[in-house]
């Protein structure tokens, strides 16, 4: 199996596990604060990552172990990525998940791929073509279509629109966080990068939680309760089983391709939400999903579209 195909397989695996994690985390948001749930899932993920890092250091001494050769600049970028992508973006995303549900949040999640393209262009110099811009606009259009969806019980249209915008902003920040660390994945262990990034984001989030006036409610999730039936497996899937293949996808294939394959989670998530959470699968939601996936496809295949367009234009000009 080539490295590119391996990376695509990892990215698809991350999408599938993330869809299952979303359903479980949605159930958890009904009984926990977004910040509390974020802290809990990060703590679970961090424990599992540290155990994996210890095992990797013991079995693969050449992997760099606990202290690989990393510059202060790269370490600072890792910390910044954790603060942006975990402390801030994850909390925003969980708040949106509570407000609008799995199906609509998954549609807003499609902003992730265009965000990765945009930030890769701005920060890594990855070319950004016209078709990639068109694909990004289609994804944004899907969010606008979905925001007009009939609100769930107890929610207003304004709350749906606000939740969609919050989810879109959250996944855009996640994209930024991933683009920041992508160059490091070529020379550092995936497990080490994921561990340091998660530890940094969790530390900042914990500080905010300690200073928050509602800290008692926030930290209540750490007491064993029936909530753990959904929160614990959701955390394991979302912050460990999904996290490592997510990073591996960016390591072994082009970031744009990995991001686009990650977006297939919207299909799995909408289907699972309709089965397990009884969320309505309306025509408007179906249209939004189709529009979002079309946008992702245009973004992913932008190079192919541009090559065909140029060939057609040259044939027309020469004729």
N, C-alpha and C positions, 0 to 999 in steps of 0.2 A: 504494500500500500504506500503510495507516494505521500510526502509530507502535506501537500495541498489537500489531497483527499482525506487524509487523517484529520486535518484541521476542520474541514467541512463536516465530517462525522461528529467531531466533538461539539461543534456549534449547533448541530441539529439535536444532539443529545441534551445539550443545555436548554434548548427551547422546550423539549418535551418535559423535562423535570421541572422547569420553571412553571409550566402550566399547572402541573399537579400541586406545586407549592403555593401558587396563587389561590387555588380553591381552599386549601387548608388555612392559609393566612387570612382569607376573607372571613372564614368562620371565627377566627380568633379576634378579629377587629371588633366583633360585636360585644366583647367582654374585656377588652384591654385598650389602653390608650395607644395611639400610634407610636409615641416615643417609648413607652414601656415595651411594646411588642418588638420594636426595632432593637432595643437593648437586649431583650431576651434572645431573639434570633441571632444577634451578633455574638452573644456570649456562647451559645451552643456551637455556632460555627467556629469560633475562635478556639474552643477546647478541642474540637475535632481536627482543626488545622495544626495546632501545636503538637498533638499526638502524631499526626502524619509527618510533620517536620522532624520530630525526634526519630521516627522510624526511618525516614529518608536519610538523615544524617548518619544513622548507624549502618544502613545497608548500602548507601551510596556516598562514601566519604568525599568523592570528587565533586559532589553537587554543591559544595560550598558550606554545608552545614548551617550553623547558627549565624556565622559572621562571614558572609561572602565578601568578595572585594567589590565594594560599592562606594561611590563618591558621596560627599555630603550633598551635592546638588541632587543626585538621583534619590537619595534618602528623603530630602526635603520635598521632592516632587511626589514621592510615594505617600508621604504624610498628607500633603495637600489633596491628592487624589482620594485618600480615605475620608478626609473631612467633607469634600464636595460630594463624592459618590455614595457615602454611607451615612455619615452624621446628618447631612442635609437632605440629599435626594431620597434616601430610603424612607425617612420620616415623612416627607411630603407625599411619597408614593403610597404609603400605608394609610395616610389620612384620606387620600383620594379613593383608595380601594374601599374604605369604609363608607364613603359618601356615595359612590356610583356603582359599586359592584365589580365583579371580575370581568364581565363581558365588555363593558364600556371602557374600563381601565386598560384592558388588553388592546383595544383599538387605539387609545391614546399612546400606548406603549410603542406603536409603530413610528412615533416621532424619533425613536432611538436611532434607527438606521440613517435617516437624513442628517441627524445631529452628528453621528460619527463621520459621515462624509464631509460635513461642513468643518468640523474641528480638525479633521485630518488634513483638509486643504489649508486651513489657517495656520496650523501648528507644525505639520509634518511635510507640507509642500505637495501633498497628493493632489493630482489634477482634478478639477471639478468642472464637468462639462454641462452643456445645456440640458441633456436628458436627465442628468442627476438632479438638476434644479426642478425639472418638470415632475420627476418622481417625488421629490420632497413636497411640492405643492399638492400633489394628489393625496399624500398622506395627511397633510394639514387639512385638506378638504374633507377627508374621512372623519377627522375629529369634529369638524363643524357639523357634518351630517349627523354623527352620533350624539352630539350635544342636544339635538332636537328630539331625541328619543323620549318616549313617555317615561316620566320619572318613576322610580320604584316607590313603594308605599312609604309615606312619611318624608318624601323628598320633593323639592320644588324644581322647576326647570332651571331657575337661577343656580340652585345648588348643583344640578347636573352639569351645567356649563362651567361653573367654577371648579368642580371636581375634575372635569376633563382637562381644563387648562392647567390645573395643579399637577395632574398626572403627566401631561405633556412636558411641562417644565422639569419635572422630576427626572423623567427618562432622558431628557436632553442633558441634564447635569450628569447622569450616569454615563452617557456617551462621552462627555468631556473627561470624566474621571478615567475611563478606559483608554482614551487616546493619549492621555498624559503618561500612562505606564506602558503603552504598547512597545516603544523602543527598548525598554528594559527587559521585556520578555525574551528578547533574542540572546541575552547573555546571563540572565539570572534564573534561578529555579522558580517555576510557577508557584509552588507551595510557599516558598519564602516571600515572594512578592505579595501573594494573597494574604498571608498571615500578617505581615507588617502593615499593609494597607488597612486590613480589618481592625487591627489593634489600634492604629492611630485614629480611625474614624470612631471606634467605640469609646476610646478614652475621652475624646471631645464631647461626644454625645452624653456620656456618663456625667461629665462636669456640668453640662447644661441641665441634666435631670436632677442633680443634687441641688442646684440653685433655683429650680422651678418651684413655684408655690404649691403645685399639685404633686410634689414628689412622692407622697405616700401612695397615691393612686398609681403613679407611674411604676414604682418598684414592687407593687403588690403582685405582679405577674410572676415574680421569682419564688413565691410561696407555692408549693405543690397544690394543685387544684384540678378539677375536671377540665379546665381550660387547656391544660397541657396535652390533652388527647388530640387536639388539632394544632396547637402552637409548637409542640416539640417535633412531630414529624414534618410540619411545614418548615420549621427552622433548619432541620437536617437536610431536607431537599433543597431549600432555597439558598442556604449559606454554605453548603458543602458539596452535596451531590451535583448541584447545578453550577456552583462557583468554579470548580476546577476545570471542567470541560469548557466553560465560558472563556476562561483565560487561555486554555489550550487552543481554542479556535482562533483567537487573535494571534497566538504565537506561530501557528503552523500554516495559516492561510492568510490571504489579504484581509486587512481589517474590514473593508467594505463588504466582502463576501461573507465573513463571519457575522457581521452585524445584520445583514439581510437574512441569513439563515436563522439567526436568533429570533427574527420577527415571525417565523412560522409558529411561534408559541401562541399567537393570537388565535389561530385556528383551533389548536388543541384546547386552549383556555375557554373559548366561547362554547365549545361543545361540552366540556366537562362542567362548566358552570350551569348549563341548561339541564344537565343530567343530575348533578349532585346538589346544586343550590336552587334548582327550579327557577333560574333566571329566564325571563322571556326572550325567545329568539325571534324577534320581529323582523319584518321586511326591511325596516329602516336600519336595524343592526346588521342584517345580512348585506345591505347595500354598502354600509360603512366598512365592513370587513373586506368586501370585494374591492372597494376603492383603495383601502389601505394596502392590501396585498398587491394590487396592480401597481401602486406607487413604489412598493418595495421591489417588485420585479423590474420596473423601469430603471430604478436606481442600480440594481444589481447588474442588469444587462445593458447599461448605458454605453459601454464600449462597443458592443455588437450593434446597437441602434445607430451610433454615430458613424461606424464604419460603413454600414449599409446606406445611410443618408448621404455620406460623402461620395460613395460609389454611384448612387443615383444622380446626384448633382453633377458629377463629372461626366456621366453618360449623357445627361441632358445638355450640358454645355458643349460637349464635343459633337453632339448630333445637330 
